[in-house]
Amino acid sequence: MNYSKYFSSDVPSFLRSPVREIFRKVDLSAICSFAGGYPAACTFPLADIPGLTERVLEKYGTKALQYGATQGVPELRELIASRYGVPVSQVQITTSSQQGIDVCARVFLDPGDVVLASNPIYLGALQSFKAYRAEVVDLNDFMAGEGVVSQTHGHPWPYKREGPTAASSDALRVGRGRREAKAVCETVPSSAVKFIYVIPDFNNPTGKTLTLAEREELVALARELDCLIVEDSPYRELRYSGEAVTSIRELAPERTLQLGSFSKIFAPGFRIGWIIGPEELLEQIYVCKQCLDLCPPVMDQYLAAEFLGSGLLDANLVKTIAEYRRRRDLMVSLLEKYMPAGVSWTYPEGGLFLWLTLPPAVDTVALYDRALAAGVAYVAGSFFYTDGSHRNTMRLNFSFVDEAKMEPGIKLLASLLRDAAE
């Protein structure tokens, strides 16, 4: 039976996640996987869960097992509002921060609308934007083509090095030249831009953090275009070195929707996130969510509220940050030890990822099946580019892999890359 006639016109726009395809086909325990964005299981507050559950049931009883408010339970919203210094009315709880991305796309995007985002872009966001048939345009190309930058700061939107082992800025710069950028932007009127999407802290996939000047420049662009900013901040609490940078929401609260998540700081299985933003925007998100899930998981929200309100979250963060700092530094030391000449990588101040740039002859998409058969997994960098370019890049996750497997995994990967470059 041919089922294709039953599918909506949106279906051809759906993108498969190569990461999820790995998980679907491969037993992660049988290989060394640097592919996923999973947090380390040892950071989960497993010993605290029984006590948290008991307190929730004692305090709320069957209320914790009932349907709840679409905006989220008041106790959790109040705690998040207090933590980030905003009114409760500016907090919407979501079923994961991924839902936050998707609901922003659903509420604000029509087919053909434009989202500006810096290549490489988080794959989950790209999937959502494409699913609603939006046009995702590289922020560098847009700014160069529109002449916005030359009128203000006079330089292209930069990717700066973050440490002595970082990839060169030329390798990370994603603008494709002013001539091509101008051609892109001639077909993209400023009025078509609905929002700018950015992960400013420890970007997924590159690990890059935007400087204050870069954030201010982005805000200036948003105000000039009169568009919104979706600030995706699932990693902001996971800083291992350096000083925190003012959030984009703090710089432009009137036009920013900031997405947060408990997945990286509590446990991803609870699927709880939040959006902070202007009340008028959240009102439409609230209405939209009524037809998506009615309400976020109530029991999970109360557990998150108890975890946050009791101080356990901050105590656990101290241990989590120390653990991830050690794992990041271990991976960097192994890359320095084993990687062949011509390979460079970022040195992020936080988050979960390193970004590798390889010699031009190495095609990480073509190499992937061979690597997987040998017992090591990564994510090819080209999947994070809107045009599928930069096939000589890859993303490595340092938080999830078993430490006993990290050295043999990096050693194996280096050997594969050495052979591919010859």
C-alpha positions in Angstrom: 0.0 0.0 0.0 1.3 3.5 -0.9 1.0 5.7 2.2 2.6 8.8 0.7 -0.6 10.4 -0.2 -1.6 10.6 3.4 1.3 12.6 4.6 1.1 16.4 5.0 3.1 18.8 2.9 5.4 19.4 5.9 6.7 15.9 5.9 9.3 16.3 3.1 10.9 19.1 5.2 11.5 16.8 8.2 15.2 16.1 8.8 16.6 12.9 10.3 19.0 13.3 13.1 22.2 11.3 12.4 22.8 11.2 16.2 19.4 9.5 16.8 20.0 7.1 13.9 23.2 6.0 15.7 21.2 5.3 18.9 18.6 3.5 16.9 21.0 1.1 15.3 24.0 0.7 17.7 24.4 -0.5 21.2 26.3 2.4 22.8 27.7 0.1 25.5 29.5 -1.9 22.8 31.4 1.1 21.2 33.2 4.2 22.2 30.7 6.9 21.4 31.6 10.6 21.2 28.4 11.2 19.3 25.6 12.1 21.6 25.0 15.1 23.9 24.3 12.9 26.9 25.3 14.1 30.3 27.4 11.8 32.5 25.2 9.4 34.5 27.4 9.9 37.5 26.1 13.5 37.7 22.5 12.4 38.2 21.5 12.9 41.9 20.4 9.2 42.1 20.7 9.1 45.9 18.5 12.1 46.3 15.6 10.9 44.1 13.8 8.7 46.7 13.9 11.5 49.3 12.7 14.1 46.8 9.9 11.8 45.7 8.8 11.1 49.2 8.8 14.9 50.0 6.8 15.7 46.9 4.1 13.0 47.7 3.9 14.1 51.3 3.6 17.8 50.4 1.3 17.6 47.3 -0.3 14.1 47.4 -2.5 13.3 44.5 -2.0 16.8 43.2 1.5 15.7 41.9 -0.2 13.0 39.9 -3.0 15.1 38.4 -3.1 17.4 35.4 -1.5 20.8 36.0 -1.5 24.3 34.6 -0.3 24.7 31.0 2.2 27.4 32.2 3.7 25.0 34.7 3.2 24.5 38.4 3.5 27.8 40.3 6.1 26.4 42.7 8.6 25.7 40.0 7.9 28.9 38.0 8.4 31.0 41.2 11.8 29.3 41.9 13.0 29.9 38.3 11.7 33.5 38.4 13.6 34.1 41.6 16.8 32.4 40.3 16.9 34.6 37.2 15.5 37.8 38.5 12.3 38.0 36.5 8.5 38.1 37.3 6.7 34.8 37.5 4.5 36.0 34.6 7.6 35.8 32.4 8.3 32.1 33.0 6.7 29.3 31.0 7.6 25.7 31.8 8.1 23.4 28.8 8.4 19.7 28.2 12.2 19.9 27.6 14.0 22.9 26.0 13.7 21.1 22.7 10.0 21.8 23.0 10.9 25.4 23.6 12.7 25.6 20.3 9.8 23.8 18.5 7.1 25.9 20.1 8.9 29.1 19.1 9.1 27.8 15.5 5.4 26.9 15.6 4.2 30.2 17.0 6.5 32.6 15.0 7.3 31.0 11.7 5.3 30.7 8.5 6.6 28.9 5.4 9.3 31.0 3.8 10.1 33.1 6.9 13.7 33.5 7.7 15.7 32.5 10.8 19.2 33.9 11.1 21.6 31.5 12.8 25.4 31.2 12.8 26.7 28.1 11.0 27.2 25.5 12.4 23.8 25.4 14.1 22.4 23.0 16.7 20.9 20.1 14.7 17.7 19.9 16.8 17.0 23.6 16.1 17.6 23.1 12.4 15.2 20.2 12.4 12.4 22.3 14.0 12.9 25.3 11.7 13.0 23.2 8.6 9.9 21.2 9.7 7.9 24.5 9.6 9.5 25.3 6.2 11.4 28.3 7.3 14.5 29.4 5.5 17.6 29.2 7.7 20.2 31.8 6.6 23.7 32.1 7.9 24.1 35.1 10.2 27.6 35.9 8.8 26.3 35.9 5.2 23.4 38.0 6.0 25.4 40.6 7.9 28.0 40.9 5.2 25.5 41.0 2.4 23.2 43.6 4.1 26.1 45.8 5.0 24.8 46.0 8.5 28.3 45.4 10.0 30.1 47.9 7.9 27.7 50.5 9.1 28.4 49.7 12.8 31.5 47.9 13.8 33.1 47.3 10.4 34.0 43.6 10.8 32.2 40.3 10.0 30.5 38.4 12.8 33.5 36.6 14.2 34.3 33.2 15.5 37.3 33.8 17.8 39.7 31.2 19.1 39.1 30.1 22.7 42.4 28.7 23.6 45.9 27.6 22.5 44.5 24.4 21.0 41.5 25.9 19.3 40.9 25.6 15.6 42.0 28.6 13.6 39.5 31.4 13.2 39.7 30.8 9.4 38.6 27.3 9.8 35.7 28.3 12.1 34.6 31.3 10.1 31.5 30.4 8.1 30.9 33.4 5.9 31.3 32.3 2.3 32.5 35.7 0.9 30.8 39.0 0.3 29.9 38.2 -3.3 28.0 35.0 -2.4 26.7 36.6 0.8 25.3 39.5 -1.2 23.6 37.1 -3.6 22.0 35.3 -0.6 20.8 38.5 1.0 19.3 40.0 -2.2 16.7 37.2 -1.9 16.2 37.7 1.8 14.6 41.0 2.7 15.1 42.2 6.2 11.4 42.2 6.8 11.3 38.4 6.3 13.5 37.7 9.3 11.4 36.5 12.2 14.1 35.8 14.8 17.8 35.2 15.3 18.6 31.9 16.9 21.8 31.5 19.0 23.4 29.4 21.7 25.7 32.1 23.1 27.2 30.0 25.9 29.3 26.9 25.0 27.6 26.5 21.6 26.4 23.1 20.4 28.3 22.0 18.3 31.4 24.2 18.5 31.7 24.9 22.2 32.2 28.6 21.4 31.0 31.4 23.7 30.1 34.8 22.4 31.8 37.8 23.9 29.9 40.7 25.4 30.7 42.7 22.3 29.4 40.0 20.0 26.2 39.8 22.0 25.7 43.6 21.9 26.3 43.5 18.2 23.6 40.8 17.8 21.2 42.8 19.9 21.8 45.9 17.7 21.1 43.8 14.6 17.9 42.5 16.1 16.7 46.0 16.9 17.6 47.2 13.5 15.7 44.4 11.8 12.9 44.6 14.5 13.0 40.9 15.0 13.1 38.6 18.0 16.0 36.6 19.5 15.7 33.0 20.6 18.6 32.6 23.1 19.0 28.8 23.7 20.8 28.4 27.0 20.9 24.8 28.1 24.6 24.9 29.0 24.9 28.3 30.7 25.1 26.8 34.2 28.0 24.5 33.1 30.9 26.9 33.1 34.3 25.3 34.0 36.6 28.3 33.4 36.5 32.0 32.7 34.0 34.6 33.7 30.2 34.5 33.0 29.1 36.8 30.2 25.9 38.9 30.4 23.0 37.0 28.8 21.3 38.3 25.7 18.0 38.4 27.6 19.5 40.8 30.1 20.7 43.0 27.2 17.4 42.9 25.3 14.6 41.6 27.5 11.9 43.2 25.4 12.7 40.9 22.4 14.4 37.8 23.7 13.0 34.4 24.5 15.6 32.6 26.7 15.3 28.8 26.8 16.6 26.8 29.8 16.7 23.1 30.7 17.0 20.8 33.6 18.3 18.1 31.3 22.0 19.0 31.8 21.8 20.1 35.4 19.4 17.6 36.9 18.5 14.6 34.7 17.3 14.5 31.0 14.8 11.8 31.7 12.5 14.3 33.5 12.2 16.3 30.2 11.6 19.7 31.9 12.7 23.0 30.5 11.5 26.6 30.6 11.2 29.8 28.6 11.7 33.3 30.0 10.4 36.1 27.9 7.9 39.0 27.4 4.4 38.2 28.7 2.8 39.0 25.4 4.9 36.4 23.6 4.5 33.8 26.3 0.7 34.2 26.1 0.7 32.9 22.5 3.1 30.1 23.5 0.8 29.2 26.4 -2.2 28.9 23.9 -0.1 26.8 21.5 1.1 24.4 24.3 -2.5 23.7 25.1 -2.8 21.7 21.9 0.7 20.1 22.3 0.8 18.5 25.7 -1.9 20.3 27.8 0.7 20.7 30.6 4.3 19.7 31.3 4.8 16.5 33.4 3.5 17.5 36.9 5.3 15.0 39.1 8.6 15.8 37.3 8.0 19.6 37.8 7.5 19.1 41.6 10.7 17.0 41.8 12.6 19.7 39.9 11.1 22.3 42.3 12.2 20.4 45.4 15.6 19.8 43.9 16.1 23.5 43.1 14.4 24.9 46.2 16.3 22.7 48.6 19.7 23.8 47.4 20.5 20.3 46.1 20.8 21.6 42.5 23.5 24.1 43.3 25.4 21.5 45.5 25.2 19.0 42.6 26.3 21.6 40.1 29.6 22.0 42.0 30.3 18.3 41.6 29.1 18.2 38.0 31.3 21.1 37.0 34.3 19.6 38.6 33.6 16.3 36.8 33.1 17.9 33.4 36.2 20.1 33.7 38.3 17.0 34.4 36.7 15.2 31.4 37.2 18.2 29.1 40.9 18.5 30.1 41.4 14.7 29.7 40.0 14.7 26.2 42.1 17.7 25.2 45.2 16.1 26.6 44.4 12.9 24.6 43.9 14.9 21.4 47.2 16.6 21.9 48.8 13.2 22.5 47.4 11.3 19.6 46.0 13.5 16.8 48.0 13.8 13.6 49.3 17.1 12.3 46.7 19.3 10.7 44.0 18.6 13.2 42.8 21.4 15.5 40.1 21.7 18.0 38.3 24.2 20.3 38.9 24.5 24.0 35.5 25.4 25.4 35.0 27.2 28.8 32.0 25.0 29.5 29.3 22.8 27.9 29.7 19.3 26.6 31.5 19.5 23.2 34.7 19.9 21.3 34.8 20.8 17.7 37.5 19.4 15.4 38.7 20.8 12.1 40.6 18.3 10.0 42.8 18.5 6.8 40.6 19.3 3.7 41.2 15.8 2.3 39.4 14.1 5.2 35.6 13.6 4.7 34.1 12.7 8.0 30.8 11.7 6.4 32.5 9.2 4.1 34.7 8.0 7.0 31.8 7.4 9.4 30.8 3.8 8.6 34.4 2.7 8.8 34.8 4.4 12.1 31.6 2.9 13.5 32.6 -0.6 12.3 36.0 -0.1 14.1 34.1 0.8 17.3 34.1 4.6 17.6 31.3 7.1 16.9 31.3 10.9 16.3 29.0 13.4 14.6 30.1 14.7 11.2 30.3 18.5 11.3 28.6 18.9 8.0 25.2 17.9 9.5 25.3 21.1 11.5 25.6 23.3 8.4 22.6 24.4 6.5 24.3 23.6 3.2 26.0 20.4 4.3 29.4 21.9 3.8 32.6 21.6 6.0 32.8 17.9 5.6 36.3 18.0 7.2 34.8 18.8 10.7 33.4 16.8 13.5 31.8 17.2 16.9 33.0 15.2 19.9 31.2 14.9 23.2 33.3 14.5 26.3 30.7 14.2 29.0 29.1 10.8 28.3 31.8 8.4 27.2 33.1 5.9 29.8 36.5 7.3 30.9 38.1 3.9 30.5 37.1 4.1 26.8 38.2 7.7 26.2 41.9 7.1 25.6 41.5 4.0 23.3 38.6 5.8 21.5 40.7 8.9 20.8 43.7 6.8 19.8 41.5 4.8 17.4 39.9 7.9 15.9 43.3 9.5 15.4 44.5 6.4 13.6 41.5 6.5 11.3 42.0 10.2 10.6 45.7 9.6 9.9 44.8 6.9 7.3 42.1 9.1 5.7 44.5 12.0 5.3 47.1 9.9 3.4 
